[in-house]
Amino acid sequence: MQLPIFNYHNAGNTFGTPRKAHNNKKLKVSPYQVPDRESHVAPPKQEQNVAKGGPRANRTPKKLENEDRYRNTRRDRQISQKLGERVAGYSAGDSPEKRKNPELYAGIKDVNLPSLEGLSQVDAPASDSHRSASAQTPATSPVEAPAVRYMVSPVVHEALHSRSGQESSATRSSSASAAAAAAAAMTAPVRQRAAAGRGSSSGGAPLSLAQKPEVLAPVGGWPQLRAAVENGADAVYFGLEDFNARARAANFSVTELPDVMSYLHARGVKGFVTLNVLVFDEELSAVEEQIRAMAMAGVDAVIVQDWGVVELMRRVAPGLPVHGSTQMSVTSAEGAAWVSELGVERVVVARELSVREIAKVCNGVSGTEVEAFVHGALCVSYSGQCFSSEAWGGRSANRGQCAQACRLPYGLLVDGVLRELGDVKYLLSPQDLMAVEQVPELILAGVSCFKIEGRLKGPEYVALTTGVYRKAVDAAWDALTAAPAPGSSGEEEAAAHAAARAVVLTERERWDLEQVFARGQDGDHRGLTPGFLEGVRHQRLVRGRAPRHRGVYLGRVEAVSAKGVVLKLEAPLKRGDGVAFDAGRPEEDEPGGVVYDILDAKGTAAAIGSSWATNEPVSPGARVTMVLGQSSPAQAALILRRVAAGDLVWRTKDPALESRLRASFEGLAAADTRCLPVTAAVAGALGQPLTLAVTDPDNRTAIAATRLPLAAAVNRPMTADDVSRALGPQLGEPTLVLEGQLDTTGLDLSAGLFMPASEIKAVRRQAVESLLAARQQHPRADGLAEAPVLPGLLAAAAAASAPSQVLRMLSDMSCTSSTATAAVGNRDRQGSGADTEPSGRVTVAGGEKRGSSSTPDVCLRVLCRSREQVDAALQVPWLREVIVDFLEVLGLKEAVTAIRASGRRVVVATPRVLKPDEQRLWLFYLRLGADALLVRSAGMLHQLQLLGGPGAAVPDVPYPIPALEGDFSLNAANVLSASLLLRGNDSVETAMEIGAGTDASCSGDGGATSNTADTTRASPPAWRGLSRLAPTHDLHAAQMVALAAGMGPRRAQLEAIVHQHLPIFHTEHCVFCRFLSSGNSYKDCGHPCETHRLHLRDDNGADHLVLADMGCRNTVFNAKAQSGVFYLRDLLRGGFRTIRIELVDEQPQYVAPLLEGYRDVILGRRGPGDLWRWLATLPDANGAVHGVDAGSLQVQKERSRGGMKPTAAVLKQQQQQQQQPSGLGGRLAEAGKRQ
């Protein structure tokens, strides 16, 4: 019988994963390194990497075991180093001297500052009125959910603990020994946490471990839900039909939610609902209704992104726990503390953090749980900071509609020259995350929950990954808590040693993980990596050959004959497996098929181990001829004609694995399904009723008594076994299971008692029903607001007044008043023709305050990213305010000095991401003496507020904290989030310490103080909140106008960015390091970002600029300029008082015409269409013209969920549903059958 023709694209593949990459001892030089002829930098004289397939491509089968041993020996050396120092990459533990831009750290490391706790008590205002009352003290304190127990079904337990008979014992012992070498480093974070008073030793364990971490599994529909539960998940997370970041998943309806939660709670599993998107104003009422529905259904927690939604939840349902989504972009303890103050109980940290950095977050935020991703897809951009889909597809990743622009092919332009990269095209597509072997380190770091990504994937993926991490967490926890009593550090290290050994993956387990999903690249890059958990390793993270799931790497084609394809197997292969041939062109339809037969290399006999009777897989190392299924010789020849020697071969489908995984959750007998473990005890004496007490894992106890009393036995007296048989192993309830032996110590069996079995079963039924009823009760709806809360919140936001200090500053910065044309370029802060008011505000020469023009006062300011742009902007006479955003910060201090000397207000932009050990960079920014800081992260905002906020004096800083302004990256998308960010403490009179010879700016007004040396005076009242706020780029122009309408008088504090190149990606991955060097981090890359100009060219020919910041993070800017010139008048009529123009790589000669053009449109001197046509002609730094569009400001209807392409898992689920009873009742009936 011949098997049908198989193609990679129609294989119905649901799977993929890789083993760790094999690396040479010597540092490899990237084959894509810039030649010295073009880069003018001599490349390092190091070993050249193999251009295609890597050094393992041509190995012989006999070397397999030796190479595996070598790989594990190398792992020995890696993990024997201290945590955070395993790789050459940058990590939080690096000393400042090793960092990029070491001048930033001068004087910061050893500066004499009080602790944050001290600062918060001394410098912070006494009240905290800028936080919501409910965030401080909820009306009803949320009831903590008890710890969840779990029970894996026997079928799954057996499958998880089965080992391949083919695995090498030498490999396992070597890997275990290597993993154990990290024990000393692994226990360090726990000792630090114990010293800080976090956690306590439990059960005599030597390590300070508070509670066993949860395994949190992804669920996209009912099949995934069953797969997660039956394979041991402690909790699952899923979305409803609206307001979740996976709009393409099947998700659940609100009407299904009670049934979903009942199914979960009956089995001791928690359910978290994702509400992890930004919410628009017009949607807030629907969100409030959904919050109420979730509280009534007993949802265990809600995962939230939007600040405003957090506040709404705390007011509507204070008993409903809130978890902060990774979309909140929390990268530090300060960021976690900010969201914790809002009422968030658990925070999901960014995937870009290393284990060491995660430990610092855990140690820095007491009382807040930390959740970390351990498996699944890695976004190249920081979550919550990606606007590529918004820029190119009109669909926002912050709204659950990611278009995966990072998985597209790009060309590399270096200094304007397109670089040939061979088969490397997917420059922004990372391999996936796998952290099984990092589980012990993450436990010791303090992680409370291990999160698996994959709500768009199928149930087989969910089943396997959940089972693997269930097993790893159990094994690591048992090893870490096994010691009988607290001991020395040596005993702690021994426990960590045992934990590391316990989680070492076998090769078979790696292959299984690769099969279900992995973006494999070649033999050395098999698709799964530790991501950033070991620090940055740019060469490992992104290989760039392919963007999608591949499966298991089988080897490289050696020859193609009429019978089939000859290759050396790198992984097991059997008949019926699906394969695909990879020539390095994944964008094309790749040849593939189903394996029909496996012959020896000559194609004359069956390969060793191949049998039609058993279909056992052929072992790795064998040289075989692979025969594909074919319906005709012509079709077979057509497939083979497209295969060539050198092509990579992937196993894209493993039917046996799929069947094994489906068997773990489908068609299970009632005895094999996951049940809730309970304990039972019986008591009674002669003449008394028999009482039965049943206790669940949450310590709920239900007690029932028999109707009849215990009587004396006439014949054989009742025994304990009789009572146990009458009760049954599941107490007559398919969702329960009796854990341990029945406790009969309270039953006086020695008296020769008797009770009819029917009476025992009756009392059993009563106790079980009582227990199940008690379990249906939950505290999530406690304190639920009876009346709608949203109207009151919106009314309060609209009624709040704008601070007078900010309004005065905005008037002074106006470019449309009658005095705005007065020259300011010849003035400095010491006078020189400028009048300085007593308050410190700078006025124009002549001192006029207002003109007679009816044009509203508008502040038009510019953001510059180079010194040349700053100098050009200072030539514009009416410009009164300049923002400087030097990502490399080189020359920033000098630019600030130049702007101040010109008499203009200067604002300094801070980084969008600050990781642990970078947060003290606020000292550098404060010492610049700017009039304001443009705050782009919650961590920076929290830090500066802890220090006292605007106007507060800070030790060793000659200037007070300046005004704080919020940028787009804070993601204010609605009235509630904008109001929360703008809300400040009452104005406070603050004494300013002005150092000798220093120009200290008054942050409250945005002007300048006099340059009086050694003087101390009282400043005007300083506004403690944000002075201005730019909404998120996810809002289009009409939504921005609506936002302003809801803000009341504070609409004047909103800023509209009407011209920019949208920052489409913000990444920890450095394109410069990966493709212009052979290094893994700043330490060994040679700093190509300092000498080269880099663009990414998309398939439409647009060149997107890439810039690196001081932390080596990259920002990719959209090639096409985005302009809101046609929406300017609407925005101004809506109440926006500040208009921002952002420059990226515009040449200096275009700066003044650009600013003048927008000002003329504002004043009505020029039509928007005329400016638009001129903007479309502006070239980039390479001289290329990319045009202009409205981008994210364009008013358009958001794509509906039904209009998006369904995932493969959704399509498969829909096909299965067509063959089953339809509707909710049918699904529940089907679920009931499996109980």
Disulfide bonds with the S-S distance in Angstrom:
none
